[in-house]
Amino acid sequence: MKDVAAAAGVSLGTVSNVLNRPDRVSPATRAKVEAVMAELRFVRNESARQLRAGRSRVLAYVMLDGSNPFFTDVAAGMEDAADAGDLSLFLCNSAHQPSREAAYLGRLEQQRVQGILITPVDPDAPLLGEIARRGTPVVVVDRTPGGTTHCSVAVDDVYGGEIAVRHLIEQGHERIAFIGNHTTVGQVRDRRLGALRALSAAGLYPGHLVDLTTTALTVADGRGAGERLAGLPAAVRPTAAFCANDLVALGLLQTCANLRMRVPGDLAIVGYDDIEFAAAAAVPLTSVRQPRRRLGRTAAELLLAETTETGHEHRKVVFTPELVVRASTLR
């Protein structure tokens, strides 16, 4: 900065203003300083700036599954809010692994990021509260924690499961497969609960929901579940499937095509998330739409508010999903 000031014939304070408060510098002087910076190939030392300010200009998002387009869409909404605040967004992928999640959280706290957005393996993990108490704001995304340590943004997954299965029942289906890992993922557990509520409201027993449990929520898991479903005796085989996400639904759809099972004639399919690939599938998928980008943007806005507001109060924002009906369920 001293070299730039000397070459431009201005004070060090003027160079600092060009970098940090350009509105305080006349356009002519600013242009002259910027030209010298370009000539000298000057790049500001952001680490030194953060050290002086005691605050980073970085937000971080620890996502649950980097291979799922749902989470990258959520991250895009976060980036919208970060860009508006002249901040950077770092992305980390825990891949459903608690140890990996904890390692990322430790590194991010050491890096003094301005705040952490996270879709956690466990929304009530003690580490999240500890980080917040040590001074790094944390916002939980796509889950609602039990306590009041953080802000959170989520979607009503119970309602999402309910409207999905209600639609299948209205299409005449009574025996419905539920495909997902509801024993390990809270969001999936909520979606299954909503499915059971829809059955109860229709006067059907819980046994009408046939669980095809998967280890993960991938296209491969959907293909495997489809093979298991096709192997069931015709008398008890479900005529419809509610998949815990669209990737599973797409895998199921692939198996149906390979086995020459008609969709929706032999099997109606509903997915969840309404990622871009759902509408572009060979048989366009009916899916429960989550406001993915809005979810991320709102979470980042809550995080930024917490870093700037005095007397900040934590909020829990819950969005309502909607059913998007397409060819995979309409006979």
N, C-alpha and C positions, 0 to 999 in steps of 0.2 A: 504494500500500500504506500510505503514511503517512496519507493521508486516511481510509482504511478503519479503521486503528488508532485514529485520533483519534475518529471517529464512533462506534466500537464501545466505546471506553473500555478498549482492551487495548494491549498492547505490540506493536511491529513484529514481534518474534519470534513472538508468538502468531499473527499474520496469516500469517507465513511457514509456521508449522506447519500451519495449516488448509489451506494450499495444497499443501504438500509432504509433511507427516507428520501427517495428520488424526487418526491413532490416539493421538497424544500430547496431544490437546486434549479436554477434557470435552465431552460432547454438548451441554450447555447453552451453553457458550462458543462452540462451533463453530456452532451454530444462529444465535447472535446475530451472529457475524462474517459468516456467509453471507447473512443478511438484509440487513446493511449493504451487502455487495457487490452484491446485487441492486438495492437502492435507489439506489446510486451508479452503477449500470451498469458496474461494474468488470470489466475483462477483463485477465487476466494478460498480461504481455509475454514470450511464450515465447522470442523471439529474445534478449532480455536474459538470460533464465534459461540458455539454451544457451551464451551467451558466458561467463557466470560458471562454468558447470559444465564447459565445454570439450567437451561432448558433446550431440549432437542426440537428439531422441526420435522420429526418423523413420527408417524403412527404405524402401528403394526397390527396385522390381522393373522391370528393363528386359526387356520381353518381345519375342519375335521377330516376332509377328504379332498385333496387337490385334484383327483381324477374325475370328480363329479362336477359337471358344468353348473349345477346349482350354486356351488360355493364361489366359483369364479364370477358368476353374475352378481352375487351379493357383494363381492369385492369391487366390482365395477361401480356399484353405488357408493361404496366407501370412498373410492378414488374421486368421484364427483365432488364429495364434500371436502376431501383433502385438497384437491386442486383449488377449490374456492377459498380455502384458508392458506394457500401458498405453502402446503406441506407435502411431504412425500409419504407414500404408503408402502410398507414392506409386507410381503406375504410369506407365511410359514405354513407348512403342512404337517399336522400331527399324525395323520394317517391312522386315526383311532387309537394311537398308542399313548397311554398315560405317561410313560417315561420320556418319550420324545416330546410330548407337550410340556412337561416340567422343564426339560432341558431348554426348550425355546424360551419359555417364560423367564428362566434365570438369565439367559443371554440378553434378552430384551430389557430386562430391568437393569442389568449392568451397563447396557448401552445408553441408559437414561432416555429411552423413547418418551415422547410426550404422553402417550397413552396406549393401552392395549385393547384391541377388540378380539374376542375369542368365541368360537363355537366349541365349547369344551367337551371332553369325554364325560366329565361329571360336573354339572353346573354348580354343585355345592362343594366342590373340592376346597379344602382349607387353604391351599396355596393361593387361590384367587383372592381371598380375603386378606391374607398376609401381605400380598403385593400391594393391594389398595391401601392398607394401613401404613405401609412404608412410603406412600406418597405417589405411586404410579396409578393413575385412574384406570379402571378396568370396566369394560362394557361387555356383557354376555349377549351373544347373538344367536338367534334361533333356538334358544332355550330360556326358561324362566327359573332363576334360582329361588330357593326357598327363603333366603334371608333378605336383608336390605343393605348389603354392603356395596352393591353395584347397581347401575342402571342396566336394563335389559330390553331387548327387542325380540319379539317372537311372533309366531303365527299360531292361531288356535288349531292345533293338529287334531284334537278330539273332534271338533266340528268338521274338519276336513275329511276325516275318516267317515263321519256320519253321512255327509252329503254324497260321498262316493258310493257307499253301499246302498243308501236310499235310492240312488239312481238305478243301480243294478236291480234292486227289488222291483222298482217301477217298470223295468223292462221285462219283468216276469221271471227273474232268477230267484231261486230259494236256497240253492246250495252253492256257496261262494267260497273260493279259496282265498286265503290271506297269505301273501308271499312277502317275507321280510324277516329281519333278525330282531324281533320285538323283545327278546330276553336281554339284549345288551344295549340297545339304542333307545333313549327316552322318547325321541320324536316318533319312532316307529311304534313304541308301546302306546303312545297316545292315539295314534291313527287306528290301531287295532281296537282300542277302547271305544272310539267313535263308531267303528264298524259294528261292534256288539250292541251299541245303543240303537243303531238303525235297525238291527234285527229285532231287538226287543220291542221297539215302537211298532214294528210290523207284525208282532205276534209270533215271531219265529224264535226257536230255541238257539242258545249259544252253539250247540252242536252243528248248526247249519253253516257255521264258519269253519272251514277246514284249514288248519294251519300247515303251511309248507315252509318250515323255518329255514332260513339261509344263514350262512356264516358272515356274509357281507351284503352290500347293496350294489352289486355290479351287474353288467350285462351277462357275464358268465354264470353268476348265481341265478339269474332269470332263466337262462337256458337249462341249467340243471333242474330247477324247480319245474320247468315245463315238461321235462322228460319224466319226472316223478309223477306229475299230474296225469300225463298221458298213460302211465302204467297202472293207474287205479282202475278197478272194475267199473264197467260202464254204469252199473246200478248206483254207485256211490260217487261217481266222478262229478266234480263241480262243473256247472255250465258257465260260470263266470269267475274272474279273478280280480282281486283288488291288490295291486302291487304297492309296496312301501315307497318306491320311487320310480321315476321314468326309466332309469337304466335297467332295473329289474324287468319292467314291463317290456322294454325293447328286446331284451334277451328272451323273454317268454314268447314274444311275437315271432322271433327268429325260429324258435323250436316249432311253433305252430306251422310256419311255412315249410320247414323241413319235413314235418310229419304229415303234411297236407291236411291239417286241421283248419277249418274255415273260421275266420274272425270277422264278424261276431257269431256266425252261424253255429259253430261247434263250441266256441268259447269267446265270451265277451271279456274285454280287458280294460281296466282303469288303472292309470298310473298316478304319480304324485310329483308335483313341482312344476309341471308344464315347461320343461326346458325346450329349447328351440327344436331339438330333434324329435320331440313328441309329434308336432304337427307335420314334420317332414317324413315320418315313417311310411313304409309301404302301405300299411293301413293306418291312417292318421289316428293317433291315440287320444281317447278321452282321458283327461287328466285334471287333477286338482291344482289350480294355479296358485302359487305363492307370489306375492309382490317382491320378487327377489332383489331387484335394484333399489327399490324403495326401502326394503328392509336394511340393506347395507348403508344407504345414505342416512337414514334416520339414526342408526347406531353410531355412525361417525359424528353426526351433529350433536348427539347427546354427549359423546366423549369430549368434543371441543367445548361444549358448554360447561362441562365440569372443570376443564382446565382454565377457564376464564371467569366464571361466575363466582361471586362471593355468596356464601350461604346456599350453595347448590344442594338441591334435594334430589335424591335418586328417584327415577321413574321406571315403571315397567310398561312398555308399549306392546300391545297385542293386536296384530292385524287379523282380519277375517279372510280366509281363502275363498276361492270361488271355483265351481265346477265348470270346465270347458268341455262340452260334449262334441265328440267327433265320431268317425265311422266305426271305431273299434267296439262300440256298444250299441249302435243303432242298427236294427234288423231291417 
